[in-house]
Amino acid sequence: MDTKRVLIVMGSRSDLPSMEGCMKQLDDFGVSYTVRVLSAHRTPNAVIELSEQAVENGVQVIIAAAGGAAHLAGVLASSTPLPVIGIPIQTSTLGGMDSLLSTVQMPQGVPVATVAIGKAGARNAAILACQMMGLADKDLQQKIVDFKKAQAEKVLADSVVE
């Protein structure tokens, strides 16, 4: 069985367009992942069961994306020893500020690393997950080094306007 290193959990299938960059970034780094759609409010038992089984399934990092009340990352973090990265999804009601505050305001003892709202946050979550895993995987760490170098080179190449 192929072990998936990252578990991506979305609160709703409607979050998929925001999360495509996350999956593409993991693909670019050659990191395997599993994607699930579960709700912290509608399927709490399934969320906890998935989180509790993540370690034995070979998962190293969990990425959780949710909008609105956005309790998904916190529920996952409450029931696993793995690092959890929360992505607040942009909402039509408050532009994602509701999601951001729900994701970042975890109680003491239940940390969730939180990235930017929406698509930029989704891509950053993938990079952060790879940086975490890169601590024990030198090949992956080198991919991160190469990625950052390529980003810098692109900015420098674009810095000359004629």
Secondary structure, DSSP 8 states (H G I E B T S, - for coil): ----SEEEEES-GGGHHHHHHHHHHHHHHT--EEEEE--TTTSHHHHHHHHHHTTTTT--EEEEEE-TT--HHHHHHHT-SS-EEEEE---TTTTTHHHHHHHH---TT---EE--STHHHHHHHHHHHHHHHHTS-HHHHHHHHHHHHHHHHHHHHHT---
